[in-house]
């Protein structure tokens, strides 16, 4: 009951903001929510919170709220530079995030998983693996279910598994996972951060409060600072590590512990997701024999190198979750057929030049969409690139370009917000267009 009797303000009325407001109110705090936007959906949320005794300010009233508070809880999607946050910071009100708030109320140890790519798959996989081995756990955080909602069940759990983003880590103070997993780091969110160092620094805060009693699970290729916690490393690409890949066998310190072929997960990226999940379970004293049985039936979430269909000898793969170049690279490396690549989307502040050599090696033709399409085409000189004005047009171009034996890979390499609400909507629309295609025996040629 840390905030019982306190006067608190929650900044933002998204899922995490709403969850934080309810948690604070249940803990006995007097709660106000401030949200810069104002629309019918938000007014509906505001009415529901008002029925619980939570005050809600929308629009300009929120940005200029004159009240003082004991604590402010900021939603992770809100840039600290916006007027809503500046108004609170100018008063000297302490600001924490929903992650920190929920951690302060959590009754069980925490596993926290971060990285540019693979967070959601590894979080879900770790949760399924632990549950299959009899460990009482659930997944929350950046994965969708707010930690502030899930924390109500923490007294019934052995461990809470969290997906955590750089945005969530920006505002921690005491947050200390018992196992902190670092999957990888590649350029991302450079429209929020001044550069890669700022993005990396935000991610590194996951290790800030670790002790020698805790564990770090880390990609062996990552350069991390000295840490007090016990370290377990993994790598599927030949680096010296505790978990390694030999053919399709995942090995722990040289001994096979899992046949990847016996799972529903394929590709190097999924081998590393499996390694990370197994390393986390190993840190929690789960034995390898039980792990193997627990992961056998797990399937990766949608939009992550998801098989859509095979048509006229062409495979169609939906990798809409590839919102950065590292994810695109891993998707391409996982294909053993010539690739017709669908790429492009929102300008996130990074260039596509660095991936051009791999594109020239693996891609027979590319179809480009979104804000970045013209710049990507310039970056990929020597690659047959065709622009498309819509995703439907891109699918049609790919269909006419693909030959039997090719794979059409939809791996945008950047986010979706220039054309879609999120990567899920983008991926679902891609799948819908692909499923509408009908078989043909006519030879397809590039338009």
DRENRO-242234 format. One record per residue (C-alpha): residue in three letters; residue number from 1; chain; x, y, z. Coordinates in Angstrom, 2 decimals. Layout:
<zatis>
ZATI  res    n  chain        X        Y        Z
ZATI  ALA  NUM      A        X        Y        Z
...
</zatis>
This chain:
<zatis>
ZATI  res    n  chain        X        Y        Z
ZATI  UNK    1      A     0.00     0.00     0.00
ZATI  UNK    2      A     2.83     2.37    -0.90
ZATI  UNK    3      A     0.57     5.03    -2.39
ZATI  UNK    4      A    -2.38     4.81     0.02
ZATI  UNK    5      A    -3.46     8.36     0.86
ZATI  UNK    6      A    -1.22     9.87    -1.85
ZATI  UNK    7      A    -2.33    12.24    -4.58
ZATI  UNK    8      A    -1.27    10.70    -7.92
ZATI  UNK    9      A    -1.50    11.69   -11.56
ZATI  UNK   10      A    -1.30     9.25   -14.47
ZATI  UNK   11      A    -0.07    10.64   -17.79
ZATI  UNK   12      A    -1.74     8.95   -20.73
ZATI  UNK   13      A    -4.95     6.95   -21.07
ZATI  UNK   14      A    -3.71     4.00   -23.12
ZATI  UNK   15      A    -3.82     0.43   -21.81
ZATI  UNK   16      A    -0.94     0.90   -19.36
ZATI  UNK   17      A    -2.21     4.29   -18.18
ZATI  UNK   18      A    -5.67     2.92   -17.52
ZATI  UNK   19      A    -4.19    -0.07   -15.67
ZATI  UNK   20      A    -1.96     2.21   -13.57
ZATI  UNK   21      A    -4.91     4.42   -12.63
ZATI  UNK   22      A    -6.99     1.44   -11.50
ZATI  UNK   23      A    -4.09    -0.03    -9.50
ZATI  UNK   24      A    -3.41     3.27    -7.74
ZATI  UNK   25      A    -7.09     3.76    -6.98
ZATI  UNK   26      A    -7.36     0.24    -5.55
ZATI  UNK   27      A    -4.30     0.92    -3.40
ZATI  UNK   28      A    -6.05     3.90    -1.83
ZATI  UNK   29      A    -4.56     6.80    -3.78
ZATI  UNK   30      A    -6.49     9.82    -5.03
ZATI  UNK   31      A    -6.02     9.55    -8.80
ZATI  UNK   32      A    -6.22    11.95   -11.75
ZATI  UNK   33      A    -5.53    10.89   -15.33
ZATI  UNK   34      A    -4.28    13.47   -17.83
ZATI  UNK   35      A    -4.53    12.69   -21.56
ZATI  UNK   36      A    -3.61    15.20   -24.29
ZATI  UNK   37      A    -6.01    13.74   -26.83
ZATI  UNK   38      A    -9.78    14.00   -26.71
ZATI  UNK   39      A   -12.07    11.73   -28.71
ZATI  UNK   40      A   -15.20     9.60   -28.16
ZATI  UNK   41      A   -13.23     6.45   -27.29
ZATI  UNK   42      A   -11.25     8.30   -24.64
ZATI  UNK   43      A   -14.38     9.91   -23.25
ZATI  UNK   44      A   -15.88     6.45   -22.85
ZATI  UNK   45      A   -12.78     5.32   -20.93
ZATI  UNK   46      A   -12.92     8.48   -18.84
ZATI  UNK   47      A   -16.54     7.80   -17.90
ZATI  UNK   48      A   -15.67     4.25   -16.79
ZATI  UNK   49      A   -12.82     5.52   -14.64
ZATI  UNK   50      A   -15.01     8.31   -13.21
ZATI  UNK   51      A   -17.46     5.66   -12.01
ZATI  UNK   52      A   -14.57     4.29    -9.92
ZATI  UNK   53      A   -13.76     7.71    -8.47
ZATI  UNK   54      A   -10.88     8.54   -10.82
ZATI  UNK   55      A   -10.75    12.10   -12.19
ZATI  UNK   56      A    -9.87    12.39   -15.90
ZATI  UNK   57      A    -8.71    15.48   -17.81
ZATI  UNK   58      A    -8.63    15.40   -21.61
ZATI  UNK   59      A    -7.16    17.72   -24.24
ZATI  UNK   60      A    -5.84    21.15   -23.31
ZATI  UNK   61      A    -7.07    20.82   -19.72
ZATI  UNK   62      A    -4.68    17.89   -19.29
ZATI  UNK   63      A    -1.66    19.65   -20.81
ZATI  UNK   64      A    -2.19    22.66   -18.52
ZATI  UNK   65      A    -3.36    20.95   -15.34
ZATI  UNK   66      A    -2.41    23.37   -12.50
ZATI  UNK   67      A    -2.68    20.79    -9.69
ZATI  UNK   68      A     0.24    19.46    -7.67
ZATI  UNK   69      A     0.75    15.74    -6.99
ZATI  UNK   70      A     2.86    13.44    -4.83
ZATI  UNK   71      A     3.70    11.13    -7.75
ZATI  UNK   72      A     3.25    10.99   -11.52
ZATI  UNK   73      A     3.05     7.75   -13.51
ZATI  UNK   74      A     3.85     8.12   -17.20
ZATI  UNK   75      A     2.68     5.74   -19.91
ZATI  UNK   76      A     5.61     4.31   -21.96
ZATI  UNK   77      A     4.32     5.56   -25.31
ZATI  UNK   78      A     4.48     9.22   -24.24
ZATI  UNK   79      A     7.56    11.20   -25.24
ZATI  UNK   80      A     8.93    13.02   -22.16
ZATI  UNK   81      A     9.35    16.15   -24.31
ZATI  UNK   82      A     5.60    16.75   -24.88
ZATI  UNK   83      A     3.73    19.55   -23.01
ZATI  UNK   84      A     1.78    17.04   -20.90
ZATI  UNK   85      A     4.98    15.76   -19.31
ZATI  UNK   86      A     6.78    19.09   -19.21
ZATI  UNK   87      A     3.91    20.56   -17.22
ZATI  UNK   88      A     4.37    17.93   -14.52
ZATI  UNK   89      A     8.19    17.95   -14.58
ZATI  UNK   90      A     8.26    21.74   -14.12
ZATI  UNK   91      A     6.56    21.31   -10.74
ZATI  UNK   92      A     9.24    18.92    -9.53
ZATI  UNK   93      A     6.79    16.02    -9.19
ZATI  UNK   94      A     8.60    12.63    -9.14
ZATI  UNK   95      A     7.87    10.70   -12.35
ZATI  UNK   96      A     7.91     6.92   -12.63
ZATI  UNK   97      A     6.52     4.53   -15.25
ZATI  UNK   98      A     3.81     1.89   -15.05
ZATI  UNK   99      A     6.59    -0.75   -14.97
ZATI  UNK  100      A     8.07     0.74   -11.80
ZATI  UNK  101      A     4.66     1.23   -10.19
ZATI  UNK  102      A     3.64    -2.40   -10.73
ZATI  UNK  103      A     7.04    -3.72    -9.61
ZATI  UNK  104      A     6.67    -1.90    -6.30
ZATI  UNK  105      A     3.43    -3.86    -5.74
ZATI  UNK  106      A     4.71    -7.23    -7.06
ZATI  UNK  107      A     4.78   -10.18    -4.63
ZATI  UNK  108      A     6.90   -12.58    -6.71
ZATI  UNK  109      A    10.29   -12.50    -8.47
ZATI  UNK  110      A    10.40   -11.09   -11.99
ZATI  UNK  111      A    11.94   -12.25   -15.28
ZATI  UNK  112      A    12.42    -9.28   -17.62
ZATI  UNK  113      A    13.14    -9.73   -21.33
ZATI  UNK  114      A    14.34    -6.93   -23.59
ZATI  UNK  115      A    15.95    -6.58   -27.00
ZATI  UNK  116      A    15.22    -4.99   -30.34
ZATI  UNK  117      A    13.85    -8.23   -31.81
ZATI  UNK  118      A    12.31   -11.43   -30.49
ZATI  UNK  119      A    10.96   -10.02   -27.21
ZATI  UNK  120      A     7.37   -11.14   -27.69
ZATI  UNK  121      A     8.21   -14.61   -28.99
ZATI  UNK  122      A    10.76   -15.17   -26.21
ZATI  UNK  123      A     8.37   -13.87   -23.56
ZATI  UNK  124      A     5.56   -16.13   -24.74
ZATI  UNK  125      A     7.93   -19.06   -25.21
ZATI  UNK  126      A     9.47   -18.63   -21.75
ZATI  UNK  127      A     6.01   -18.47   -20.20
ZATI  UNK  128      A     4.84   -21.60   -22.03
ZATI  UNK  129      A     8.04   -23.44   -21.17
ZATI  UNK  130      A     7.83   -22.60   -17.46
ZATI  UNK  131      A     4.13   -23.38   -17.26
ZATI  UNK  132      A     4.77   -26.70   -19.00
ZATI  UNK  133      A     7.33   -27.49   -16.32
ZATI  UNK  134      A     4.95   -26.76   -13.46
ZATI  UNK  135      A     6.14   -23.23   -12.66
ZATI  UNK  136      A     3.28   -20.88   -11.79
ZATI  UNK  137      A     3.74   -17.87   -14.05
ZATI  UNK  138      A     2.11   -15.51   -16.54
ZATI  UNK  139      A     3.29   -13.04   -19.19
ZATI  UNK  140      A     2.67    -9.30   -19.05
ZATI  UNK  141      A     4.29    -5.94   -19.76
ZATI  UNK  142      A     4.96    -4.70   -23.28
ZATI  UNK  143      A     3.46    -7.93   -24.64
ZATI  UNK  144      A    -0.08    -6.53   -24.27
ZATI  UNK  145      A    -1.36    -7.25   -20.76
ZATI  UNK  146      A    -0.17    -4.34   -18.59
ZATI  UNK  147      A     2.03    -5.34   -15.65
ZATI  UNK  148      A    -0.16    -3.12   -13.46
ZATI  UNK  149      A    -3.10    -5.41   -14.26
ZATI  UNK  150      A    -1.20    -8.69   -13.97
ZATI  UNK  151      A     0.42    -7.74   -10.66
ZATI  UNK  152      A    -2.87    -8.42    -8.84
ZATI  UNK  153      A    -2.17   -12.12    -9.41
ZATI  UNK  154      A     1.50   -11.98    -8.36
ZATI  UNK  155      A     0.82   -13.44    -4.90
ZATI  UNK  156      A    -0.33   -16.65    -6.62
ZATI  UNK  157      A     2.76   -16.94    -8.89
ZATI  UNK  158      A     6.27   -18.33    -8.58
ZATI  UNK  159      A     7.59   -15.77   -11.08
ZATI  UNK  160      A     6.23   -13.04   -13.39
ZATI  UNK  161      A     7.57   -12.99   -16.97
ZATI  UNK  162      A     7.75    -9.49   -18.45
ZATI  UNK  163      A     8.46    -8.14   -21.89
ZATI  UNK  164      A    10.05    -4.73   -21.33
ZATI  UNK  165      A    10.77    -1.97   -23.84
ZATI  UNK  166      A    13.29     0.85   -23.79
ZATI  UNK  167      A    10.42     3.29   -23.22
ZATI  UNK  168      A     9.36     1.41   -20.08
ZATI  UNK  169      A    12.91     1.25   -18.75
ZATI  UNK  170      A    13.46     5.01   -19.08
ZATI  UNK  171      A    11.55     5.70   -15.86
ZATI  UNK  172      A    12.57     2.89   -13.49
ZATI  UNK  173      A    14.06     3.51   -10.04
ZATI  UNK  174      A    14.05     0.27    -8.04
ZATI  UNK  175      A    12.97    -2.19   -10.76
ZATI  UNK  176      A    15.10    -5.31   -10.29
ZATI  UNK  177      A    14.40    -8.52   -12.18
ZATI  UNK  178      A    15.77   -11.76   -10.75
ZATI  UNK  179      A    16.58   -12.78   -14.35
ZATI  UNK  180      A    17.27   -10.05   -16.92
ZATI  UNK  181      A    17.45   -11.20   -20.56
ZATI  UNK  182      A    19.17    -9.15   -23.29
ZATI  UNK  183      A    18.36   -10.65   -26.69
ZATI  UNK  184      A    20.02    -8.25   -29.16
ZATI  UNK  185      A    20.32    -4.58   -30.11
ZATI  UNK  186      A    19.97    -2.95   -33.52
ZATI  UNK  187      A    18.85     0.50   -34.78
ZATI  UNK  188      A    15.29     1.27   -33.77
ZATI  UNK  189      A    13.18     4.12   -32.37
ZATI  UNK  190      A    15.64     6.71   -33.66
ZATI  UNK  191      A    12.65     9.00   -34.11
ZATI  UNK  192      A    12.44     9.00   -30.27
ZATI  UNK  193      A    16.14     8.86   -29.34
ZATI  UNK  194      A    18.91    11.22   -30.42
ZATI  UNK  195      A    21.05     8.27   -31.51
ZATI  UNK  196      A    21.94     4.63   -30.92
ZATI  UNK  197      A    23.80     5.41   -27.70
ZATI  UNK  198      A    20.70     6.92   -26.10
ZATI  UNK  199      A    18.62     3.93   -27.22
ZATI  UNK  200      A    21.25     1.52   -25.84
ZATI  UNK  201      A    21.48     3.44   -22.57
ZATI  UNK  202      A    17.73     3.15   -22.08
ZATI  UNK  203      A    17.86    -0.61   -22.69
ZATI  UNK  204      A    20.85    -1.06   -20.36
ZATI  UNK  205      A    18.79     0.19   -17.44
ZATI  UNK  206      A    17.36    -3.33   -17.18
ZATI  UNK  207      A    20.61    -4.23   -15.38
ZATI  UNK  208      A    20.73    -1.15   -13.14
ZATI  UNK  209      A    19.73    -2.75    -9.83
ZATI  UNK  210      A    20.98    -6.32   -10.24
ZATI  UNK  211      A    22.89    -8.08    -7.44
ZATI  UNK  212      A    25.15   -11.17    -7.34
ZATI  UNK  213      A    22.02   -13.19    -6.49
ZATI  UNK  214      A    20.46   -12.39    -9.88
ZATI  UNK  215      A    21.05   -13.68   -13.43
ZATI  UNK  216      A    21.78   -12.10   -16.80
ZATI  UNK  217      A    20.83   -14.07   -19.92
ZATI  UNK  218      A    22.58   -12.45   -22.87
ZATI  UNK  219      A    23.38   -12.90   -26.53
ZATI  UNK  220      A    27.09   -13.70   -26.60
ZATI  UNK  221      A    27.64   -11.21   -29.44
ZATI  UNK  222      A    26.36    -8.32   -27.32
ZATI  UNK  223      A    28.92    -6.04   -25.73
ZATI  UNK  224      A    27.63    -5.42   -22.23
ZATI  UNK  225      A    29.28    -3.57   -19.35
ZATI  UNK  226      A    30.58    -5.54   -16.32
ZATI  UNK  227      A    27.61    -6.75   -14.29
ZATI  UNK  228      A    27.40    -8.19   -10.78
ZATI  UNK  229      A    24.84   -10.87   -11.68
ZATI  UNK  230      A    25.58   -14.43   -12.82
ZATI  UNK  231      A    25.73   -14.62   -16.62
ZATI  UNK  232      A    24.38   -17.26   -19.04
ZATI  UNK  233      A    25.12   -16.65   -22.73
ZATI  UNK  234      A    23.69   -17.94   -26.01
ZATI  UNK  235      A    24.48   -17.72   -29.72
ZATI  UNK  236      A    23.32   -19.58   -32.83
ZATI  UNK  237      A    26.07   -18.19   -35.08
ZATI  UNK  238      A    29.26   -19.76   -33.82
ZATI  UNK  239      A    30.19   -17.45   -30.96
ZATI  UNK  240      A    31.62   -18.94   -27.76
ZATI  UNK  241      A    28.59   -19.27   -25.49
ZATI  UNK  242      A    26.88   -21.49   -22.94
ZATI  UNK  243      A    24.05   -22.28   -25.38
ZATI  UNK  244      A    25.08   -22.94   -28.99
ZATI  UNK  245      A    23.59   -24.44   -32.17
ZATI  UNK  246      A    25.09   -27.50   -33.87
ZATI  UNK  247      A    23.05   -28.30   -36.95
ZATI  UNK  248      A    19.53   -28.45   -35.49
ZATI  UNK  249      A    20.75   -29.40   -32.02
ZATI  UNK  250      A    20.73   -26.79   -29.29
ZATI  UNK  251      A    23.61   -27.55   -26.94
ZATI  UNK  252      A    24.40   -26.42   -23.41
ZATI  UNK  253      A    28.14   -26.27   -22.78
ZATI  UNK  254      A    28.69   -28.79   -25.58
ZATI  UNK  255      A    25.96   -31.29   -24.69
ZATI  UNK  256      A    22.74   -31.53   -26.77
ZATI  UNK  257      A    19.66   -30.47   -24.81
ZATI  UNK  258      A    17.02   -29.87   -27.52
ZATI  UNK  259      A    16.43   -30.87   -31.14
ZATI  UNK  260      A    15.01   -27.75   -32.81
ZATI  UNK  261      A    13.48   -30.01   -35.48
ZATI  UNK  262      A    11.24   -31.48   -32.76
ZATI  UNK  263      A     9.69   -28.04   -32.19
ZATI  UNK  264      A     7.43   -25.89   -34.38
ZATI  UNK  265      A    10.02   -23.10   -34.51
ZATI  UNK  266      A    12.39   -22.76   -37.46
ZATI  UNK  267      A    15.25   -20.46   -38.37
ZATI  UNK  268      A    18.29   -19.03   -36.62
ZATI  UNK  269      A    16.26   -16.29   -34.93
ZATI  UNK  270      A    13.97   -18.88   -33.36
ZATI  UNK  271      A    16.94   -21.00   -32.30
ZATI  UNK  272      A    18.15   -18.01   -30.30
ZATI  UNK  273      A    14.67   -17.39   -28.90
ZATI  UNK  274      A    14.64   -21.02   -27.73
ZATI  UNK  275      A    18.10   -20.67   -26.22
ZATI  UNK  276      A    17.14   -17.53   -24.33
ZATI  UNK  277      A    13.99   -19.16   -22.95
ZATI  UNK  278      A    15.91   -22.27   -21.92
ZATI  UNK  279      A    18.62   -20.17   -20.30
ZATI  UNK  280      A    15.98   -18.33   -18.26
ZATI  UNK  281      A    14.43   -21.63   -17.19
ZATI  UNK  282      A    17.90   -22.99   -16.32
ZATI  UNK  283      A    18.49   -19.95   -14.11
ZATI  UNK  284      A    15.25   -20.87   -12.33
ZATI  UNK  285      A    16.49   -24.46   -11.76
ZATI  UNK  286      A    14.28   -26.18   -14.35
ZATI  UNK  287      A    15.92   -29.31   -15.83
ZATI  UNK  288      A    16.44   -29.70   -19.58
ZATI  UNK  289      A    14.43   -32.91   -20.02
ZATI  UNK  290      A    11.27   -31.21   -18.80
ZATI  UNK  291      A    11.97   -28.16   -21.01
ZATI  UNK  292      A    12.09   -30.25   -24.20
ZATI  UNK  293      A     8.60   -31.61   -23.66
ZATI  UNK  294      A     7.22   -28.22   -22.69
ZATI  UNK  295      A     8.24   -26.42   -25.92
ZATI  UNK  296      A     7.29   -29.16   -28.40
ZATI  UNK  297      A     3.85   -27.75   -29.23
ZATI  UNK  298      A     4.60   -24.04   -29.00
ZATI  UNK  299      A     3.96   -22.01   -32.19
ZATI  UNK  300      A     5.41   -18.55   -32.77
ZATI  UNK  301      A     3.02   -15.57   -32.60
ZATI  UNK  302      A     1.44   -14.27   -35.80
ZATI  UNK  303      A     3.34   -11.89   -38.09
ZATI  UNK  304      A     6.77   -13.35   -37.29
ZATI  UNK  305      A     7.96   -15.32   -40.34
ZATI  UNK  306      A     4.43   -16.75   -40.44
ZATI  UNK  307      A     3.67   -19.16   -43.27
ZATI  UNK  308      A     0.58   -17.90   -45.15
ZATI  UNK  309      A     0.23   -20.29   -48.09
ZATI  UNK  310      A     1.94   -21.94   -51.04
ZATI  UNK  311      A     0.53   -20.98   -54.44
ZATI  UNK  312      A     1.81   -22.07   -57.86
ZATI  UNK  313      A     5.05   -23.26   -56.25
ZATI  UNK  314      A     5.64   -19.95   -54.43
ZATI  UNK  315      A     5.75   -19.66   -50.64
ZATI  UNK  316      A     4.18   -16.57   -49.05
ZATI  UNK  317      A     5.58   -15.51   -45.66
ZATI  UNK  318      A     4.18   -12.78   -43.39
ZATI  UNK  319      A     6.88   -11.09   -41.29
ZATI  UNK  320      A     5.04    -7.82   -40.63
ZATI  UNK  321      A     6.55    -7.70   -37.12
ZATI  UNK  322      A     9.92    -6.91   -38.75
ZATI  UNK  323      A     9.90    -3.22   -37.84
ZATI  UNK  324      A    13.69    -2.78   -38.03
ZATI  UNK  325      A    16.60    -3.95   -40.15
ZATI  UNK  326      A    17.88    -6.62   -37.76
ZATI  UNK  327      A    14.52    -8.41   -37.92
ZATI  UNK  328      A    14.50    -8.12   -41.72
ZATI  UNK  329      A    18.03    -9.51   -41.88
ZATI  UNK  330      A    17.15   -12.55   -39.77
ZATI  UNK  331      A    14.05   -13.20   -41.85
ZATI  UNK  332      A    16.06   -13.14   -45.07
ZATI  UNK  333      A    18.81   -15.36   -43.65
ZATI  UNK  334      A    16.18   -17.90   -42.62
ZATI  UNK  335      A    15.04   -18.39   -46.25
ZATI  UNK  336      A    16.68   -20.97   -48.54
ZATI  UNK  337      A    14.78   -19.92   -51.69
ZATI  UNK  338      A    15.18   -16.87   -53.96
ZATI  UNK  339      A    13.29   -14.01   -52.30
ZATI  UNK  340      A    10.75   -11.57   -53.66
ZATI  UNK  341      A    10.92    -9.03   -50.84
ZATI  UNK  342      A     8.08    -6.67   -49.86
ZATI  UNK  343      A     9.56    -3.90   -47.72
ZATI  UNK  344      A     9.12    -0.31   -46.60
ZATI  UNK  345      A     6.95     1.81   -44.35
ZATI  UNK  346      A     7.37     4.68   -41.91
ZATI  UNK  347      A    10.55     6.74   -41.80
ZATI  UNK  348      A    11.99     5.94   -38.35
ZATI  UNK  349      A    15.22     7.86   -38.77
ZATI  UNK  350      A    17.54     5.11   -40.03
ZATI  UNK  351      A    18.78     4.17   -43.50
ZATI  UNK  352      A    18.56     0.86   -45.37
ZATI  UNK  353      A    22.12     1.06   -46.79
ZATI  UNK  354      A    23.64    -1.34   -44.28
ZATI  UNK  355      A    21.47    -4.26   -45.34
ZATI  UNK  356      A    21.98    -3.70   -49.08
ZATI  UNK  357      A    24.75    -6.35   -49.52
ZATI  UNK  358      A    22.52    -9.06   -48.05
ZATI  UNK  359      A    19.58    -7.89   -50.19
ZATI  UNK  360      A    21.73    -8.15   -53.32
ZATI  UNK  361      A    22.76   -11.67   -52.26
ZATI  UNK  362      A    19.33   -13.06   -51.31
ZATI  UNK  363      A    16.69   -11.00   -53.13
ZATI  UNK  364      A    15.74   -11.52   -56.77
ZATI  UNK  365      A    13.34    -8.55   -56.78
ZATI  UNK  366      A    11.87    -6.12   -54.26
ZATI  UNK  367      A     8.51    -4.38   -54.09
ZATI  UNK  368      A     8.60    -1.24   -51.93
ZATI  UNK  369      A     5.80     0.61   -50.10
ZATI  UNK  370      A     5.32     3.52   -47.73
ZATI  UNK  371      A     7.23     6.69   -46.86
ZATI  UNK  372      A    10.61     5.00   -47.33
ZATI  UNK  373      A    10.08     3.35   -50.72
ZATI  UNK  374      A    12.04     5.84   -52.83
ZATI  UNK  375      A    14.96     6.09   -50.37
ZATI  UNK  376      A    15.17     2.32   -50.06
ZATI  UNK  377      A    15.30     1.95   -53.84
ZATI  UNK  378      A    18.26     4.37   -53.93
ZATI  UNK  379      A    19.99     2.45   -51.12
ZATI  UNK  380      A    19.53    -0.84   -52.96
ZATI  UNK  381      A    21.12     0.02   -56.29
ZATI  UNK  382      A    21.60    -3.08   -58.39
ZATI  UNK  383      A    18.43    -4.70   -57.02
ZATI  UNK  384      A    15.31    -4.88   -59.19
ZATI  UNK  385      A    13.00    -2.59   -57.16
ZATI  UNK  386      A     9.41    -1.66   -58.01
ZATI  UNK  387      A     7.33     0.89   -56.05
ZATI  UNK  388      A     3.73     0.18   -55.03
ZATI  UNK  389      A     1.11     2.66   -53.89
ZATI  UNK  390      A    -0.68     0.22   -51.59
ZATI  UNK  391      A    -0.17    -3.16   -49.98
ZATI  UNK  392      A    -2.71    -4.72   -52.34
ZATI  UNK  393      A    -0.75    -3.39   -55.32
ZATI  UNK  394      A     2.47    -4.71   -53.75
ZATI  UNK  395      A     1.00    -8.21   -53.40
ZATI  UNK  396      A    -0.15    -8.08   -57.03
ZATI  UNK  397      A     3.32    -7.00   -58.22
ZATI  UNK  398      A     4.95    -9.75   -56.15
ZATI  UNK  399      A     2.55   -12.32   -57.61
ZATI  UNK  400      A     3.45   -11.32   -61.16
ZATI  UNK  401      A     7.16   -11.29   -60.36
ZATI  UNK  402      A     7.46   -14.57   -58.44
ZATI  UNK  403      A     8.45   -17.83   -60.11
ZATI  UNK  404      A     7.91   -21.38   -58.86
ZATI  UNK  405      A    10.55   -22.05   -56.21
ZATI  UNK  406      A    10.60   -18.45   -54.96
ZATI  UNK  407      A     9.44   -17.16   -51.58
ZATI  UNK  408      A     7.53   -13.89   -51.27
ZATI  UNK  409      A     8.69   -12.45   -47.97
ZATI  UNK  410      A     6.76    -9.54   -46.46
ZATI  UNK  411      A     9.40    -8.15   -44.09
ZATI  UNK  412      A     9.03    -4.35   -44.06
ZATI  UNK  413      A    12.13    -3.46   -42.02
ZATI  UNK  414      A    10.37    -0.48   -40.44
ZATI  UNK  415      A     7.13     0.37   -38.66
ZATI  UNK  416      A     3.65     0.62   -40.12
ZATI  UNK  417      A     2.27     3.91   -38.86
ZATI  UNK  418      A     2.48     5.78   -42.17
ZATI  UNK  419      A    -0.20     3.46   -43.63
ZATI  UNK  420      A    -1.63     1.30   -40.83
ZATI  UNK  421      A    -2.56     1.42   -37.15
ZATI  UNK  422      A     0.08    -1.17   -36.23
ZATI  UNK  423      A     2.07    -4.10   -37.59
ZATI  UNK  424      A    -0.80    -6.47   -36.78
ZATI  UNK  425      A    -3.23    -4.64   -39.04
ZATI  UNK  426      A    -0.54    -4.51   -41.73
ZATI  UNK  427      A     0.15    -8.24   -41.46
ZATI  UNK  428      A    -3.51    -9.21   -41.42
ZATI  UNK  429      A    -4.17    -7.15   -44.54
ZATI  UNK  430      A    -1.22    -8.78   -46.28
ZATI  UNK  431      A    -2.55   -12.24   -45.40
ZATI  UNK  432      A    -6.02   -11.28   -46.60
ZATI  UNK  433      A    -4.71   -10.12   -49.98
ZATI  UNK  434      A    -2.60   -13.25   -50.37
ZATI  UNK  435      A    -5.49   -15.57   -49.50
ZATI  UNK  436      A    -7.61   -13.93   -52.22
ZATI  UNK  437      A    -5.10   -14.90   -54.92
ZATI  UNK  438      A    -6.25   -17.74   -57.16
ZATI  UNK  439      A    -4.08   -20.44   -58.78
ZATI  UNK  440      A    -2.97   -19.88   -62.34
ZATI  UNK  441      A    -0.91   -21.77   -64.83
ZATI  UNK  442      A     0.05   -18.63   -66.72
ZATI  UNK  443      A     3.69   -17.69   -66.61
ZATI  UNK  444      A     4.24   -14.62   -64.45
ZATI  UNK  445      A     6.54   -11.83   -65.63
ZATI  UNK  446      A     7.70    -8.60   -64.10
ZATI  UNK  447      A     5.45    -5.71   -65.15
</zatis>
